[in-house]
Amino acid sequence: MSIIEKAVGKTGRRDNERQDSGVKDTSQSSETGALSPNDDRYPDESADYSAVTVKLPTAKFQQLGMITLDRPRSQIAEEYRIIKRPLLMNIAGKTASPIAYSNMIMVTSSLQGEGKTFTALNLAMSMALEEDKTVLFVDADFSKGTASSLLEIPAGRPGLIDVLEDENLEISDVLLHTNVSNLRIIPTGHLHERSTEMLASGGMQELMHELSVRYPDRVVVFDSPPLLLTTEAAVLASLMGQIVFVVAAEQTSRESISAALEHISGDKVVGTVLNKTQKYIWDHFRYGHGYGYGYGYGGYGQSSEVGTG
């Protein structure tokens, strides 16, 4: 039985299963305890426009139960250490066979409201704790732009879709610095009726190649649309090295999971975060996180979620 089949089966047994989710990350970490702003690991991405610094809304993140860099040992931060570890191992080449564009990670789901944006932002924040990585977060959910809203990026900022539309724009023109030294953001940009065609263009393929190989220490995290609601998600998936597939345990049907995975080619590495899983440990209610990986039909795990995405 494949790992994703186990995840599908688990969603079908929703109310019949109550397991411990107490997990420990025993792998070695290269994380820093805190990150200082404005050291320049992106020397070619310091155009005047991107010199604007986005200050991450720490108070809002804390209210939503998300990772904040001033609390690197919170429960949510510890749990995402487990989630990110297989991703980092794949990026480091610790696999049986090489993974093309392994540092390009797309976070998606079957349908809206399963927690993909929550997962994508937490994953990017957790990656930013790594002392030897730079992180680029791309809001690629063009119709919703939930991540850009959570990050309090003003509406109307040019972004990824504008770079694809306007040959005079470069990534450096839309890339935003943050008050975290190794975290950059690319917002969605303006809504465009031909966004699917633009993502499938040769220009997009060249851009993805540049984002992947230009900086060897870079991890690029994409928050994509749901696979069953737009065609953009499937096009994006074809350009990625790793895909994080978010499943809402008390919400997503087995049919939706199977249909969504049909949009991902079998050569992709897919990891599944099983989200909104209720747990009872020592008679106390709590949430837990976990993660799994595989080729084509990835792994399963558990995660908490607060309704974004």
ChimeraX attribute file (.defattr): number of C-alpha atoms within 10 A of each C-alpha:
attribute: neighborCount
match mode: 1-to-1
recipient: residues
	/A:1	5
	/A:2	13
	/A:3	19
	/A:4	24
	/A:5	17
	/A:6	14
	/A:7	24
	/A:8	22
	/A:9	12
	/A:10	18
	/A:11	23
	/A:12	16
	/A:13	12
	/A:14	14
	/A:15	11
	/A:16	9
	/A:17	12
	/A:18	12
	/A:19	12
	/A:20	13
	/A:21	19
	/A:22	12
	/A:23	12
	/A:24	11
	/A:25	13
	/A:26	8
	/A:27	8
	/A:28	7
	/A:29	12
	/A:30	10
	/A:31	17
	/A:32	13
	/A:33	13
	/A:34	15
	/A:35	19
	/A:36	9
	/A:37	14
	/A:38	14
	/A:39	11
	/A:40	12
	/A:41	16
	/A:42	16
	/A:43	8
	/A:44	9
	/A:45	20
	/A:46	17
	/A:47	16
	/A:48	10
	/A:49	14
	/A:50	20
	/A:51	16
	/A:52	13
	/A:53	16
	/A:54	18
	/A:55	13
	/A:56	17
	/A:57	12
	/A:58	15
	/A:59	11
	/A:60	13
	/A:61	17
	/A:62	12
	/A:63	9
	/A:64	14
	/A:65	18
	/A:66	24
	/A:67	25
	/A:68	22
	/A:69	20
	/A:70	11
	/A:71	13
	/A:72	18
	/A:73	13
	/A:74	14
	/A:75	14
	/A:76	21
	/A:77	22
	/A:78	17
	/A:79	23
	/A:80	23
	/A:81	22
	/A:82	19
	/A:83	27
	/A:84	17
	/A:85	17
	/A:86	17
	/A:87	23
	/A:88	17
	/A:89	12
	/A:90	20
	/A:91	23
	/A:92	13
	/A:93	13
	/A:94	12
	/A:95	11
	/A:96	7
	/A:97	8
	/A:98	12
	/A:99	19
	/A:100	16
	/A:101	19
	/A:102	23
	/A:103	25
	/A:104	25
	/A:105	27
	/A:106	26
	/A:107	30
	/A:108	31
	/A:109	32
	/A:110	27
	/A:111	23
	/A:112	19
	/A:113	19
	/A:114	28
	/A:115	26
	/A:116	32
	/A:117	30
	/A:118	27
	/A:119	28
	/A:120	26
	/A:121	26
	/A:122	21
	/A:123	24
	/A:124	26
	/A:125	22
	/A:126	24
	/A:127	28
	/A:128	25
	/A:129	26
	/A:130	19
	/A:131	15
	/A:132	13
	/A:133	20
	/A:134	22
	/A:135	25
	/A:136	24
	/A:137	24
	/A:138	25
	/A:139	27
	/A:140	28
	/A:141	23
	/A:142	23
	/A:143	14
	/A:144	16
	/A:145	23
	/A:146	19
	/A:147	24
	/A:148	22
	/A:149	13
	/A:150	16
	/A:151	18
	/A:152	13
	/A:153	18
	/A:154	10
	/A:155	13
	/A:156	11
	/A:157	15
	/A:158	18
	/A:159	26
	/A:160	24
	/A:161	23
	/A:162	24
	/A:163	21
	/A:164	20
	/A:165	14
	/A:166	9
	/A:167	9
	/A:168	9
	/A:169	15
	/A:170	17
	/A:171	20
	/A:172	18
	/A:173	20
	/A:174	25
	/A:175	25
	/A:176	26
	/A:177	26
	/A:178	19
	/A:179	15
	/A:180	22
	/A:181	18
	/A:182	26
	/A:183	26
	/A:184	24
	/A:185	24
	/A:186	26
	/A:187	29
	/A:188	27
	/A:189	21
	/A:190	18
	/A:191	16
	/A:192	13
	/A:193	9
	/A:194	11
	/A:195	19
	/A:196	18
	/A:197	13
	/A:198	20
	/A:199	22
	/A:200	16
	/A:201	14
	/A:202	12
	/A:203	15
	/A:204	19
	/A:205	16
	/A:206	11
	/A:207	16
	/A:208	18
	/A:209	15
	/A:210	12
	/A:211	19
	/A:212	21
	/A:213	13
	/A:214	10
	/A:215	13
	/A:216	11
	/A:217	14
	/A:218	23
	/A:219	26
	/A:220	24
	/A:221	27
	/A:222	27
	/A:223	30
	/A:224	27
	/A:225	30
	/A:226	25
	/A:227	27
	/A:228	20
	/A:229	13
	/A:230	16
	/A:231	16
	/A:232	23
	/A:233	27
	/A:234	24
	/A:235	19
	/A:236	23
	/A:237	23
	/A:238	17
	/A:239	20
	/A:240	24
	/A:241	21
	/A:242	27
	/A:243	28
	/A:244	29
	/A:245	27
	/A:246	31
	/A:247	33
	/A:248	25
	/A:249	25
	/A:250	18
	/A:251	14
	/A:252	22
	/A:253	16
	/A:254	18
	/A:255	10
	/A:256	17
	/A:257	24
	/A:258	15
	/A:259	14
	/A:260	21
	/A:261	21
	/A:262	15
	/A:263	17
	/A:264	21
	/A:265	15
	/A:266	13
	/A:267	12
	/A:268	22
	/A:269	24
	/A:270	28
	/A:271	28
	/A:272	29
	/A:273	30
	/A:274	31
	/A:275	28
	/A:276	22
	/A:277	24
	/A:278	21
	/A:279	19
	/A:280	14
	/A:281	14
	/A:282	8
	/A:283	7
	/A:284	7
	/A:285	9
	/A:286	14
	/A:287	19
	/A:288	24
	/A:289	25
	/A:290	24
	/A:291	22
	/A:292	21
	/A:293	23
	/A:294	16
	/A:295	16
	/A:296	19
	/A:297	24
	/A:298	25
	/A:299	25
	/A:300	26
	/A:301	24
	/A:302	27
	/A:303	27
	/A:304	24
	/A:305	24
	/A:306	16
	/A:307	14
	/A:308	17
	/A:309	27
